Amino acid sequence: MKNKIAAAVLGLMFLFSGMAFYTGRLEFKDTPYIYQGLTLGSYPLLTGADGLNRKIADDLKYLLDEELIDGIDAKVEYEIEQDNYISAVTVHITAYPHSDSMKTEHKKTYYIDKRTKKEATEEDYKKDKAEELAKILDGLVPLASNLQKLGYTYTANAGAAKTFTWADGKIYVYDADKKLSVIETGSASYKDGGKSINLGVKAENKDGVTYVPASYFQIILNLSVEYYDGVTSFYEP
């Protein structure tokens, strides 16, 4: 067997969903995984989660015992998603002979509640994500600066694709297809073409800056939402 070391650690990245409202971090130590005297990569030792640590180690050994025979190489990698209350720890084993075309892969995800350091379920994880997604979409974000990042232009005579303007105390936004949406501060109802959509959160004016819920960009402008390192941003799907 060859000695291969590979470790991947992911955190605080959540496309279209997670938001780190819970500030606690899952502590862990990147630990070399040694099997029959060979270092095959690394796995996380989670602080205060001895039960889950034992389970991960037992599962790794079982899979490697099943997969590895003389002449077959392997590597162990992992990812940790630290977005919310429930963290996801994914351990990935790749075992292969000297030809990559014959490799086999095993991936297993474990869930842990950062508040209790106890193992959680996939259902807990999905529920947690859904709750945080709702918080993101209800969160207020500045309108004009986000539009400009998306290539929109402010003009006194909006009407062309990806333009916006202020008039009569309202904001008029024309998307890439020239569909008009209208925003009125103090109102949770947003005009979308010929209909009104209640997003449940009022547009606000703070120190001359108009804020709208992130759901405006998702639902009305049909954009994808990304939350990363404390910033909500938007992009074309």
N, CA and C of each residue as an Amber inpcrd file, in Angstrom:
protein
   711
   0.8210000  -1.1990000   0.0000000   0.0000000   0.0000000   0.0000000
   0.8620000   1.2580000   0.0000000   0.4220000   2.2450000  -0.6800000
   1.1280000   3.5210000  -0.6670000   0.5920000   4.3780000   0.4700000
   1.4040000   5.2940000   0.8830000   0.9770000   6.1930000   1.9470000
   0.3600000   7.4300000   1.3110000  -0.9270000   7.5940000   1.4900000
  -1.6170000   8.7590000   0.9140000  -2.2730000   9.5370000   2.0370000
  -2.0850000  10.8340000   2.0870000  -2.6820000  11.6730000   3.1200000
  -3.5920000  12.6830000   2.4530000  -4.8260000  12.6910000   2.8650000
  -5.7580000  13.6620000   2.2890000  -6.7610000  14.0520000   3.3300000
  -6.9940000  15.3400000   3.5100000  -8.0170000  15.8020000   4.4450000
  -8.6610000  17.0460000   3.8890000  -9.9600000  17.1260000   3.9720000
 -10.6770000  18.3100000   3.5070000 -11.5990000  18.7500000   4.6160000
 -11.5170000  20.0010000   5.0030000 -12.3770000  20.5210000   6.0590000
 -13.1730000  21.6870000   5.4990000 -14.5010000  21.5530000   5.5200000
 -15.3680000  22.5990000   5.0060000 -16.1770000  23.1850000   6.1450000
 -16.4290000  24.5200000   6.1330000 -17.2730000  25.1130000   7.1700000
 -17.8060000  26.4600000   6.7670000 -18.8800000  26.8540000   7.3750000
 -19.5010000  28.1550000   7.1890000 -19.7980000  28.4690000   5.7270000
 -20.1360000  27.4300000   4.9630000 -20.5180000  27.6500000   3.5730000
 -21.8410000  26.9720000   3.3650000 -22.8180000  27.7380000   2.9140000
 -24.1350000  27.1310000   2.8080000 -24.8490000  27.7490000   1.6380000
 -25.0200000  27.0010000   0.5810000 -25.6900000  27.5400000  -0.5920000
 -27.1890000  27.4860000  -0.4220000 -27.7880000  28.6200000  -0.5900000
 -29.2370000  28.7420000  -0.5640000 -29.8510000  28.3630000   0.7820000
 -29.0580000  28.3240000   1.8120000 -29.6860000  27.9500000   3.0610000
 -28.9500000  28.4810000   4.2630000 -28.1170000  27.6540000   4.8850000
 -27.7000000  27.8220000   6.2710000 -27.2040000  29.1920000   6.6410000
 -27.4620000  29.5710000   7.8690000 -26.9950000  30.8390000   8.3850000
 -26.5110000  30.6050000   9.8070000 -25.3300000  31.1270000  10.1250000
 -24.7310000  30.7940000  11.4160000 -25.2720000  31.6840000  12.5190000
 -26.5250000  31.5190000  12.8580000 -27.0960000  32.2720000  13.9740000
 -26.5470000  31.7470000  15.2970000 -26.2220000  30.4630000  15.3490000
 -25.6010000  29.8890000  16.5330000 -24.0990000  30.1050000  16.4070000
 -23.5140000  30.8310000  17.3570000 -22.1220000  31.2390000  17.2060000
 -21.1430000  30.1880000  17.7120000 -21.6290000  29.1640000  18.4450000
 -20.7260000  28.1390000  18.9400000 -20.0950000  27.3610000  17.7960000
 -18.8470000  26.9790000  17.9790000 -18.1400000  26.2200000  16.9670000
 -17.8980000  24.8060000  17.4830000 -18.0160000  23.8640000  16.5920000
 -17.7050000  22.4910000  16.9230000 -16.1880000  22.3440000  16.9150000
 -15.6220000  22.0160000  18.0720000 -14.1720000  21.8940000  18.1580000
 -13.7500000  20.4720000  17.8130000 -12.6690000  20.3730000  17.0670000
 -12.1730000  19.0580000  16.6870000 -10.6820000  19.1510000  16.4010000
 -10.0490000  17.9990000  16.3950000  -8.6360000  17.9250000  16.0870000
  -8.4460000  17.0570000  14.8540000  -7.7800000  17.6150000  13.8610000
  -7.4750000  16.8550000  12.6610000  -6.4310000  15.7890000  13.0330000
  -6.8270000  14.5330000  12.9210000  -6.0150000  13.4450000  13.4540000
  -5.6370000  12.4490000  12.3490000  -4.3540000  12.1280000  12.2240000
  -3.9640000  11.1280000  11.2140000  -4.6890000   9.8060000  11.4620000
  -5.1670000   9.1970000  10.3850000  -5.8060000   7.8870000  10.5350000
  -4.7920000   6.8100000  10.1510000  -4.4270000   6.0060000  11.1300000
  -3.4100000   4.9790000  10.9330000  -4.0760000   3.6110000  10.9320000
  -3.8240000   2.8770000   9.8810000  -4.4000000   1.5380000   9.7200000
  -3.2780000   0.5630000   9.3990000  -3.1050000  -0.4060000  10.2830000
  -2.0540000  -1.4100000  10.1140000  -0.6960000  -0.7540000   9.8670000
  -0.4460000   0.3180000  10.6460000   0.8490000   0.9820000  10.5930000
   1.0070000   1.9950000   9.4870000  -0.0050000   2.1520000   8.6390000
   0.0850000   3.0990000   7.5380000  -0.8650000   4.2720000   7.7560000
  -0.4060000   5.4820000   7.4430000  -1.2520000   6.6700000   7.5210000
  -2.0050000   6.8100000   6.2090000  -3.3280000   6.7040000   6.2840000
  -4.1500000   6.7250000   5.0710000  -4.8410000   8.0630000   4.8480000
  -4.6550000   8.9940000   5.7480000  -5.3420000  10.2780000   5.6370000
  -5.5880000  10.8190000   7.0290000  -6.7370000  11.4020000   7.2530000
  -7.0470000  11.9180000   8.5810000  -8.5440000  11.9150000   8.8240000
  -8.9090000  11.9940000  10.0800000 -10.3080000  12.0560000  10.4780000
 -10.4110000  12.9960000  11.6670000 -11.6160000  13.4970000  11.9840000
 -11.7380000  14.4640000  13.0720000 -11.9940000  13.7850000  14.4120000
 -11.2690000  14.2240000  15.4380000 -11.6070000  13.8520000  16.8130000
 -12.3780000  15.0210000  17.4060000 -13.6740000  14.8110000  17.6650000
 -14.5560000  15.8820000  18.1040000 -14.4630000  16.0550000  19.6110000
 -14.2090000  17.2610000  20.0430000 -14.0790000  17.5420000  21.4720000
 -15.3940000  17.2990000  22.1920000 -15.3540000  16.4880000  23.2410000
 -16.5350000  16.2430000  24.0620000 -17.5650000  15.3270000  23.4480000
 -17.1930000  14.6380000  22.3610000 -18.1540000  13.7520000  21.6810000
 -17.5540000  12.3470000  21.5730000 -17.1940000  11.8010000  22.7180000
 -16.4920000  10.5190000  22.7270000 -17.2990000   9.4040000  22.0690000
 -18.6150000   9.4030000  22.2920000 -19.4540000   8.3580000  21.7280000
 -19.4160000   8.3660000  20.2090000 -19.5350000   9.5500000  19.6270000
 -19.5160000   9.6550000  18.1740000 -18.1220000   9.3660000  17.6270000
 -17.0840000   9.7910000  18.3580000 -15.7200000   9.4870000  17.9330000
 -15.4910000   7.9840000  17.8260000 -15.9740000   7.2510000  18.8140000
 -15.8110000   5.7980000  18.7910000 -16.5700000   5.1800000  17.6200000
 -17.7600000   5.7110000  17.3570000 -18.5730000   5.1860000  16.2630000
 -17.8810000   5.4050000  14.9170000 -17.3380000   6.6020000  14.7110000
 -16.6380000   6.8960000  13.4600000 -15.4290000   5.9830000  13.3030000
 -14.6400000   5.8430000  14.3740000 -13.4450000   5.0020000  14.3120000
 -13.8070000   3.5470000  14.0290000 -14.8660000   3.0560000  14.6810000
 -15.2960000   1.6700000  14.4570000 -15.7590000   1.4620000  13.0190000
 -16.5080000   2.4400000  12.4910000 -17.0000000   2.3230000  11.1200000
 -15.8410000   2.3490000  10.1170000 -14.8520000   3.2140000  10.3670000
 -13.6940000   3.2770000   9.4860000 -12.9500000   1.9450000   9.4580000
 -12.7190000   1.3990000  10.6410000 -11.9860000   0.1320000  10.7130000
 -12.7620000  -0.9850000  10.0230000 -14.0700000  -1.0060000  10.2290000
 -14.8880000  -2.0510000   9.6080000 -14.8080000  -1.9720000   8.0810000
 -14.9470000  -0.7510000   7.5550000 -14.9130000  -0.5960000   6.1030000
 -13.5430000  -0.9380000   5.5290000 -12.5010000  -0.5190000   6.2280000
 -11.1640000  -0.8130000   5.7260000 -10.8610000  -2.3060000   5.8240000
 -11.3130000  -2.9460000   6.8910000 -11.1240000  -4.3980000   6.9980000
 -11.8230000  -5.1200000   5.8540000 -12.9910000  -4.5930000   5.4640000
 -13.7470000  -5.2250000   4.3900000 -13.1190000  -4.9640000   3.0230000
 -12.5410000  -3.7800000   2.8540000 -12.0830000  -3.3490000   1.5330000
 -10.6440000  -3.7500000   1.2300000  -9.7890000  -3.6370000   2.2260000
  -8.3640000  -3.6830000   1.9330000  -7.8070000  -5.0920000   1.9070000
  -7.1610000  -5.4070000   0.8400000  -6.3780000  -6.6200000   0.7460000
  -5.0010000  -6.2130000   0.2540000  -4.0790000  -7.1020000   0.3090000
  -2.7150000  -6.7570000  -0.0630000  -2.6680000  -6.2170000  -1.4900000
  -2.0030000  -5.0860000  -1.6570000  -1.8730000  -4.5020000  -2.9800000
  -2.8940000  -3.4350000  -3.2890000  -3.8620000  -3.2310000  -2.4020000
  -4.8690000  -2.1860000  -2.6310000  -4.5370000  -0.9710000  -1.7820000
  -4.6250000   0.1840000  -2.3890000  -4.3370000   1.4470000  -1.7180000
  -5.6430000   2.0470000  -1.1910000  -5.5260000   3.0020000  -0.2900000
  -6.7240000   3.6690000   0.2380000  -6.3690000   5.0390000   0.7830000
  -7.3870000   5.8990000   0.8620000  -7.2130000   7.1840000   1.5310000
  -8.4750000   7.5040000   2.3030000  -8.3070000   8.2620000   3.3770000
  -9.4060000   8.6640000   4.2380000  -9.4750000  10.1850000   4.2210000
 -10.6530000  10.7200000   3.9360000 -10.8790000  12.1640000   3.9210000
 -12.1240000  12.4820000   4.7400000 -12.3140000  13.7380000   5.0830000
 -13.5520000  14.1210000   5.7760000 -13.9090000  15.5640000   5.4820000
 -15.1660000  15.8740000   5.7170000 -15.6780000  17.2390000   5.6040000
 -16.5240000  17.5120000   6.8380000 -16.4880000  18.7550000   7.3100000
 -17.3400000  19.1660000   8.4350000 -18.1080000  20.4150000   8.0430000
 -19.4160000  20.3770000   8.1460000 -20.2640000  21.5360000   7.8850000
 -20.7170000  22.0940000   9.2300000 -20.3620000  23.3440000   9.4960000
 -20.5610000  23.9260000  10.8260000 -21.6310000  25.0100000  10.8430000
 -22.5860000  24.9460000   9.9540000 -23.4610000  26.0910000   9.7570000
 -24.3320000  26.4480000  10.9510000 -25.0180000  25.4600000  11.5080000
 -26.0640000  25.7870000  12.4660000 -25.9000000  24.9830000  13.7500000
 -26.9890000  24.7210000  14.4270000 -26.9270000  23.9390000  15.6570000
 -26.4530000  22.5180000  15.3870000 -26.9010000  21.9590000  14.2720000
 -26.5600000  20.5790000  13.9460000 -25.4390000  20.5720000  12.9050000
 -24.3160000  19.9720000  13.2490000 -23.2030000  19.8600000  12.3180000
 -23.2580000  18.5240000  11.5990000 -22.7410000  18.5120000  10.3740000
 -22.6500000  17.2800000   9.5900000 -21.1860000  16.9270000   9.4210000
 -20.8330000  15.7160000   9.7830000 -19.4670000  15.2230000   9.6460000
 -19.5000000  14.0720000   8.6450000 -18.8610000  14.2430000   7.5080000
 -18.8610000  13.2200000   6.4640000 -17.4740000  12.6260000   6.3300000
 -17.4020000  11.3190000   6.4510000 -16.1330000  10.6000000   6.2980000
 -16.1770000   9.8370000   4.9810000 -15.1080000   9.9600000   4.2170000
 -15.0670000   9.4070000   2.8640000 -13.8420000   8.5010000   2.7330000
 -14.0820000   7.2600000   2.3570000 -12.9880000   6.3160000   2.1040000
 -12.9660000   5.9780000   0.6170000 -11.7900000   6.0960000   0.0230000
 -11.5930000   5.6370000  -1.3490000 -10.5700000   4.5050000  -1.3160000
 -10.9400000   3.3650000  -1.8420000 -10.0330000   2.2230000  -1.9090000
  -9.9130000   1.7960000  -3.3580000  -8.7000000   1.5720000  -3.8020000
  -8.5200000   1.2230000  -5.1980000  -7.2040000   0.4730000  -5.4010000
  -7.1740000  -0.4010000  -6.4020000  -5.9170000  -1.0450000  -6.7610000
  -5.0730000  -0.0610000  -7.5600000  -4.2000000  -0.5240000  -8.3820000
  -3.3040000   0.3790000  -9.0930000  -3.9950000   1.0610000 -10.2710000
  -5.2350000   0.6840000 -10.5400000  -6.0040000   1.3340000 -11.6020000
  -7.1850000   2.0660000 -10.9870000  -7.2680000   3.3830000 -11.2020000
  -8.3620000   4.1630000 -10.6250000  -9.7240000   3.7110000 -11.1370000
  -9.7570000   3.0760000 -12.2980000 -11.0350000   2.6650000 -12.8780000
 -11.7370000   1.6110000 -12.0320000 -10.9950000   0.9930000 -11.1170000
 -11.5710000  -0.0800000 -10.3090000 -11.8080000   0.3540000  -8.8700000
 -11.6710000   1.6290000  -8.6060000 -11.7560000   2.0810000  -7.2230000
 -13.1750000   1.9370000  -6.6770000 -13.2750000   1.7900000  -5.3700000
 -14.5630000   1.7850000  -4.6750000 -14.5690000   2.9330000  -3.6880000
 -15.7400000   3.4710000  -3.4310000 -15.8580000   4.6230000  -2.5390000
 -16.9530000   4.3800000  -1.5130000 -16.6970000   4.8400000  -0.3100000
 -17.6790000   4.7680000   0.7660000 -17.7580000   6.1460000   1.4160000
 -18.9630000   6.6150000   1.6030000 -19.1610000   7.9230000   2.2430000
 -20.2810000   7.7930000   3.2650000 -20.0030000   8.2360000   4.4690000
 -21.0230000   8.1760000   5.5130000 -21.0350000   9.4970000   6.2650000
 -22.2400000  10.0020000   6.5260000 -22.3970000  11.2720000   7.2230000
 -22.9820000  11.0480000   8.6180000 -22.3750000  11.7040000   9.5880000
 -22.8270000  11.6610000  10.9720000 -23.2950000  13.0690000  11.3400000
 -24.2360000  13.1550000  12.2610000 -24.7760000  14.4550000  12.6640000
 -24.5850000  14.6150000  14.1650000 -24.2170000  15.8360000  14.5760000
 -23.9670000  16.0970000  15.9880000 -24.5520000  17.4490000  16.3680000
 -25.2290000  17.4830000  17.5060000 -25.7860000  18.7250000  18.0330000
 -24.6760000  19.4400000  18.7980000 -24.2980000  20.6110000  18.3280000
 -23.1680000  21.3230000  18.9310000 -23.4630000  21.7810000  20.3540000
 -24.7310000  21.9020000  20.6940000 -25.0760000  22.3710000  22.0400000
 -24.8820000  21.2840000  23.0840000 -25.1340000  20.0420000  22.6910000
 -25.0800000  18.9340000  23.6450000 -23.9130000  17.9860000  23.4020000
 -23.2870000  18.1050000  22.2080000 -22.2170000  17.2000000  21.7790000
 -22.7230000  15.7570000  21.6460000 -24.0280000  15.6200000  21.4530000
 -24.6260000  14.2970000  21.2660000 -24.9510000  14.0930000  19.7880000
 -24.9910000  12.8220000  19.3920000 -25.3180000  12.5200000  18.0080000
 -26.7690000  12.8890000  17.7140000 -26.9830000  13.4560000  16.5530000
 -28.3260000  13.8350000  16.1060000 -28.6920000  12.9810000  14.8900000
 -29.9110000  13.1820000  14.4110000 -30.3820000  12.4140000  13.2620000
 -30.3770000  13.2840000  12.0070000 -30.5010000  12.6400000  10.8800000
 -30.6080000  13.3830000   9.6250000 -31.8690000  14.2460000   9.6200000
 -32.9260000  13.7440000  10.2390000 -34.1680000  14.5250000  10.3320000
 -33.9400000  15.8010000  11.1360000 -33.1850000  15.7000000  12.2460000
 -32.8450000  16.8870000  13.0350000 -32.0750000  17.8930000  12.1770000
 -31.1450000  17.3780000  11.4010000 -30.2950000  18.2110000  10.5500000
 -31.1270000  18.9630000   9.5150000 -32.0350000  18.2610000   8.8510000
 -32.8670000  18.8890000   7.8280000 -33.7990000  19.9340000   8.4340000
 -34.3410000  19.6330000   9.5950000 -35.2210000  20.5900000  10.2720000
 -34.4510000  21.8480000  10.6370000 -33.2420000  21.6640000  11.1420000
 -32.3890000  22.7860000  11.5070000 -32.1020000  23.6680000  10.3000000
 -31.7910000  23.0480000   9.1630000 -31.5160000  23.7950000   7.9460000
 -32.7450000  24.5870000   7.4790000 -33.9110000  23.9420000   7.5620000
 -35.1400000  24.6020000   7.1260000 -35.4290000  25.8320000   7.9830000
 -35.2050000  25.7150000   9.2790000 -35.4440000  26.8530000  10.1790000
 -34.4820000  28.0040000   9.8790000 -33.2150000  27.6830000   9.6080000
 -32.2460000  28.7230000   9.3270000 -32.4800000  29.3540000   7.9630000
 -32.9610000  28.5430000   7.0010000 -33.3050000  29.0940000   5.6910000
 -34.3920000  30.1480000   5.8320000 -35.3830000  29.8540000   6.6670000
 -36.4730000  30.8110000   6.8770000 -35.9370000  32.1090000   7.4830000
 -34.9630000  31.9940000   8.3820000 -34.3790000  33.1930000   8.9950000
 -33.6130000  34.0130000   7.9660000 -32.8960000  33.3370000   7.0930000
 -32.1500000  34.0540000   6.0450000 -33.0960000  34.8310000   5.1460000
 -34.1370000  34.1570000   4.6800000 -35.0360000  34.7800000   3.7140000
 -35.8320000  35.9240000   4.3300000 -36.0390000  35.8840000   5.6320000
 -36.7370000  36.9730000   6.3140000 -35.7930000  38.1060000   6.7070000
 -34.4850000  37.8690000   6.6110000 -33.5190000  38.8860000   7.0080000
 -33.4750000  40.0390000   6.0220000 -33.3170000  41.2550000   6.5300000
 -33.2760000  42.4440000   5.6860000 -31.8740000  42.6510000   5.0980000
 -31.8430000  42.9980000   3.8130000 -30.5800000  43.2760000   3.1160000
 -30.7470000  44.5640000   2.3330000 -29.6630000  45.3180000   2.1280000
 -29.7730000  46.5680000   1.3540000 -30.1450000  46.2760000  -0.0950000
 -31.0830000  47.0310000  -0.6190000 -31.5920000  46.7760000  -1.9650000
 -30.6330000  47.2550000  -3.0550000 -30.3160000  48.5430000  -3.0560000
 -29.5810000  49.1280000  -4.1820000 -28.2070000  48.5010000  -4.3750000
 -27.4480000  48.3440000  -3.3040000 -26.0880000  47.8080000  -3.4440000
 -26.1080000  46.3780000  -3.9600000 -27.0970000  45.5990000  -3.5370000
 -27.1880000  44.2280000  -4.0310000 -27.6220000  44.1900000  -5.4920000
 -28.5240000  45.0910000  -5.8680000 -28.9060000  45.1660000  -7.2820000
 -27.7040000  45.5280000  -8.1470000 -26.9150000  46.4810000  -7.6860000
 -25.7590000  46.9210000  -8.4800000 -24.7210000  45.8050000  -8.6140000
 -24.5620000  44.9990000  -7.5830000 -23.6420000  43.8620000  -7.6690000
 -24.1060000  42.8600000  -8.7280000 -25.4120000  42.8580000  -8.9690000
 -25.9860000  41.9430000  -9.9570000 -26.0400000  42.5540000 -11.3620000
 -25.4610000  43.7410000 -11.5070000 -25.4140000  44.3720000 -12.8220000
 -26.5640000  45.3110000 -13.1130000 -27.3900000  45.6420000 -12.0960000
 -28.4830000  46.5930000 -12.2930000 -27.9290000  48.0240000 -12.2570000
 -28.6000000  48.9140000 -12.9860000 -28.1680000  50.3110000 -13.0670000
 -29.2940000  51.2300000 -12.6100000 -28.9340000  52.2050000 -11.7630000
 -29.9240000  53.2110000 -11.3710000 -30.0450000  54.2490000 -12.4800000
 -31.2780000  54.5820000 -12.8170000 -31.5230000  55.5960000 -13.8370000
 -32.8130000  56.3270000 -13.5240000 -32.8880000  57.5590000 -13.9270000
 -34.0990000  58.3380000 -13.6670000 -35.2690000  57.8440000 -14.5020000
 -34.9730000  57.1860000 -15.5990000 -36.0330000  56.7030000 -16.4900000
 -35.8910000  55.1900000 -16.6950000 -36.1070000  54.4540000 -15.6330000
 -35.9720000  52.9990000 -15.7070000 -37.0170000  52.4120000 -16.6360000
 -36.7170000  51.2600000 -17.1590000 -37.6190000  50.5910000 -18.0860000
 -36.8700000  49.5550000 -18.8910000 -35.5680000  49.8100000 -19.0450000
 -34.7310000  48.8420000 -19.7370000 -34.4320000  47.6740000 -18.7980000
 -33.9220000  46.5840000 -19.3600000 -33.5850000  45.4120000 -18.5560000
 -32.5380000  45.7650000 -17.5000000 -32.7490000  45.2560000 -16.2980000
 -31.8220000  45.4100000 -15.1740000 -31.5550000  46.8850000 -14.8460000
 -32.6510000  47.6300000 -14.6800000 -32.5640000  49.0140000 -14.2210000
 -33.5200000  49.2050000 -13.0540000 -33.2960000  50.2750000 -12.2690000
 -34.2100000  50.6020000 -11.1730000 -34.1890000  52.1080000 -10.9410000
 -35.2730000  52.5950000 -10.3230000 -35.3920000  54.0190000 -10.0570000
 -36.3390000  54.2500000  -8.8860000 -36.3020000  55.4610000  -8.3460000
 -37.2250000  55.8790000  -7.2940000 -38.2140000  56.8870000  -7.8800000
 -39.4650000  56.7740000  -7.5030000 -40.4730000  57.7490000  -7.9410000
 -41.6980000  57.6270000  -7.0490000 -42.2440000  58.7620000  -6.6370000
 -43.4700000  58.7850000  -5.8230000 -43.3400000  57.9490000  -4.5500000
 -42.1500000  57.9520000  -3.9570000 -41.9370000  57.2190000  -2.7060000
 -41.8370000  55.7150000  -2.8770000 -41.7270000  55.2620000  -4.1140000
 -41.6170000  53.8250000  -4.3790000 -40.3630000  53.5440000  -5.2110000
 -39.9640000  52.2920000  -5.2030000 -38.8070000  51.8720000  -6.0010000
 -39.3050000  50.9250000  -7.0850000 -38.8960000  51.1920000  -8.3060000
 -39.3140000  50.4030000  -9.4620000 -38.0890000  49.6440000  -9.9880000
 -38.2320000  48.3450000 -10.0770000 -37.1100000  47.5030000 -10.5050000
 -37.5330000  46.6980000 -11.7330000 -36.7290000  46.7800000 -12.7880000
 -36.9700000  45.9950000 -13.9950000 -35.8970000  44.9180000 -14.0820000
 -36.3260000  43.6610000 -14.0950000 -35.3490000  42.5780000 -14.0990000
 -34.7860000  42.3210000 -15.4890000 -34.0240000  41.2390000 -15.6570000
 -33.3710000  40.9540000 -16.9360000 -34.3710000  40.7500000 -18.0660000
 -35.6050000  40.3680000 -17.7240000 -36.6550000  40.1800000 -18.7330000
 -37.5920000  41.3850000 -18.8280000 -37.1840000  42.4740000 -18.1830000
 -37.9560000  43.7210000 -18.1380000 -39.2610000  43.5770000 -17.3570000
 -39.3660000  42.5540000 -16.5460000 -40.5400000  42.4400000 -15.6760000
 -40.4000000  43.4450000 -14.5360000 -41.4700000  44.1520000 -14.2390000
 -41.4430000  45.2120000 -13.2360000 -41.8530000  44.6910000 -11.8630000
 -41.0870000  45.0740000 -10.8590000 -41.5180000  44.8740000  -9.4780000
 -41.4490000  46.2200000  -8.7730000 -42.3520000  46.4160000  -7.8230000
 -42.4580000  47.7010000  -7.1400000 -42.3510000  47.4840000  -5.6390000
 -41.5130000  48.3090000  -4.9990000 -41.2560000  48.1990000  -3.5640000
 -41.6790000  49.5000000  -2.9030000 -42.4210000  49.3700000  -1.8190000
 -42.8510000  50.5400000  -1.0540000 -42.4310000  50.3440000   0.3940000
 -41.6180000  51.2550000   0.9200000 -41.1660000  51.1140000   2.2920000
 -42.3620000  51.1470000   3.2420000 -42.2860000  50.3190000   4.2770000
 -43.3740000  50.2190000   5.2420000 -44.4180000  49.1930000   4.8580000
 -44.2460000  48.5680000   3.6770000 -45.2160000  47.5790000   3.2140000
 -44.5300000  46.2220000   3.0280000 -45.2510000  45.1620000   3.3820000
 -44.7550000  43.7930000   3.1690000 -45.2740000  43.2190000   1.8630000
 -46.0520000  44.0270000   1.1290000 -46.6130000  43.5920000  -0.1470000
 -45.7530000  44.1570000  -1.2790000 -45.3010000  43.2910000  -2.1520000
 -44.4060000  43.6860000  -3.2370000 -45.0810000  43.3930000  -4.5680000
 -45.0900000  44.3810000  -5.4470000 -45.6900000  44.1940000  -6.7660000
 -44.7440000  43.3730000  -7.6320000 -45.2650000  42.3270000  -8.2320000
 -44.4770000  41.4610000  -9.0930000 -45.2240000  41.2910000 -10.4000000
 -44.8290000  42.0810000 -11.3940000 -45.6060000  42.1030000 -12.6280000
 -46.9860000  42.6650000 -12.3280000 -48.0090000  41.9110000 -12.6360000
 -49.3630000  42.4010000 -12.4020000 -49.9910000  41.9060000 -11.1140000
 -49.2050000  41.2970000 -10.2300000 -49.7710000  40.7770000  -8.9890000
 -48.9920000  41.2760000  -7.7820000 -49.6120000  41.1440000  -6.6190000
 -48.9660000  41.5210000  -5.3650000 -48.6000000  40.2650000  -4.5880000
 -47.4040000  40.2710000  -4.0180000 -46.9360000  39.1450000  -3.2170000
 -46.5740000  39.6520000  -1.8340000 -47.1670000  39.0530000  -0.8180000
 -46.8460000  39.4180000   0.5640000 -45.7130000  38.5320000   1.0520000
 -44.5600000  39.1420000   1.2850000 -43.3890000  38.3840000   1.7270000
 -43.2940000  38.2890000   3.2450000 -44.2360000  38.9170000   3.9360000
 -44.2740000  38.7980000   5.3940000 -43.3030000  39.6980000   6.1270000
 -42.4810000  40.4280000   5.4000000 -41.4970000  41.3390000   6.0130000
 -41.5610000  42.6720000   5.2710000 -41.6940000  43.7500000   6.0140000
 -41.8250000  45.0680000   5.3890000 -40.4810000  45.5920000   4.9040000
 -40.5160000  46.2840000   3.7690000 -39.3370000  47.0270000   3.3190000
 -39.1250000  48.1970000   4.2690000 -37.8720000  48.5040000   4.5520000
 -37.5720000  49.5670000   5.5090000 -36.5650000  50.5520000   4.9180000
 -36.6350000  51.7800000   5.4220000 -35.6500000  52.7900000   5.0700000
 -34.8650000  53.1350000   6.3340000 -33.5520000  52.8790000   6.2940000
 -32.6870000  53.1810000   7.4290000 -31.5850000  54.1160000   6.9770000
 -31.6080000  55.3220000   7.5000000 -30.5900000  56.3260000   7.1580000
 -30.4500000  56.5010000   5.6480000 -31.5870000  56.5140000   4.9640000
 -31.5790000  56.7490000   3.5280000 -31.3190000  55.5220000   2.6770000
 -31.1670000  54.3770000   3.3160000 -30.9130000  53.1350000   2.5770000
 -32.1470000  52.2370000   2.6770000 -32.6320000  51.7550000   1.5510000
 -33.8000000  50.8770000   1.5370000 -33.3640000  49.4270000   1.7200000
 -34.0390000  48.7530000   2.6470000 -33.7700000  47.3400000   2.9280000
 -35.0090000  46.5160000   2.5900000 -34.7760000  45.3550000   2.0160000
 -35.8610000  44.4250000   1.7010000 -35.4740000  43.0530000   2.2470000
 -36.4470000  42.1650000   2.4570000 -36.0910000  40.8120000   2.8740000
 -35.3520000  40.0780000   1.7520000 -34.4600000  39.1840000   2.1290000
 -33.7150000  38.4160000   1.1170000 -34.6560000  37.6410000   0.2100000
 -35.8430000  37.3300000   0.7230000 -36.8130000  36.5910000  -0.0850000
 -37.2530000  37.3830000  -1.3190000 -37.1000000  38.7080000  -1.2970000
 -37.4240000  39.5090000  -2.4900000 -36.5580000  39.0640000  -3.6660000
 -35.2710000  38.8810000  -3.4060000 -34.3590000  38.4730000  -4.4740000
 -34.6350000  37.0340000  -4.9170000 -35.0120000  36.1920000  -3.9750000
 -35.2610000  34.7940000  -4.3110000 -36.5870000  34.6090000  -5.0340000
 -37.6520000  35.1700000  -4.4770000 -38.9990000  34.8970000  -4.9820000
 -39.3660000  35.7750000  -6.1660000 -39.0300000  37.0540000  -6.0940000
 -39.4640000  37.9780000  -7.1410000 -38.4420000  38.1110000  -8.2720000
 -37.1550000  38.1530000  -7.9190000 -36.1350000  38.2590000  -8.9680000
 -35.5990000  36.8950000  -9.3910000 -36.0970000  35.8280000  -8.7470000
 -35.7330000  34.4460000  -9.1240000 -34.2340000  34.1860000  -9.0700000
 -33.6080000  34.6530000  -7.9940000 -32.1730000  34.4640000  -7.8170000
 -31.9000000  33.4230000  -6.7370000 -30.7070000  32.8610000  -6.7720000
 -30.2730000  31.9600000  -5.7140000 -29.6540000  32.7870000  -4.5850000
 -29.7530000  32.2660000  -3.3740000 -29.2780000  32.9680000  -2.1850000
 -28.1070000  32.1990000  -1.5920000 -27.0670000  32.9260000  -1.2460000
 -25.9110000  32.3100000  -0.6120000 -25.5830000  33.0570000   0.6730000
 -25.3100000  32.3040000   1.7280000 -24.8590000  32.9180000   2.9740000
 -23.4640000  32.4140000   3.2820000 -22.5230000  33.3210000   3.4620000
 -21.1540000  32.9210000   3.7380000 -20.4780000  33.9600000   4.6240000
 -19.9410000  33.4830000   5.7320000 -19.1420000  34.3340000   6.6180000
 -19.8680000  35.6160000   6.9990000 -21.1470000  35.5000000   7.3140000
 -21.9210000  36.6260000   7.8050000 -22.5380000  37.5080000   6.7470000
 -22.3790000  37.1610000   5.4730000 -22.8990000  38.0010000   4.3880000
 -23.8670000  37.2080000   3.5270000 -25.0290000  37.8030000   3.2670000
 -25.9970000  37.2060000   2.3510000 -25.7950000  37.8150000   0.9740000
 -25.6590000  36.9800000  -0.0320000 -25.4760000  37.4690000  -1.3980000
 -26.3510000  36.6800000  -2.3550000 -26.4250000  37.1640000  -3.5900000
 -27.3680000  36.6150000  -4.5650000 -26.6730000  36.4140000  -5.8960000
 -27.1270000  35.4300000  -6.6510000 -26.5460000  35.1810000  -7.9570000
 -27.5430000  34.4800000  -8.8620000 -27.2580000  34.5410000 -10.1570000
 -28.1260000  33.8900000 -11.1290000 -28.0260000  32.3790000 -10.9590000
 -29.1320000  31.6540000 -10.9370000 -29.0890000  30.1910000 -10.7660000
 -28.5220000  29.5080000 -11.9990000
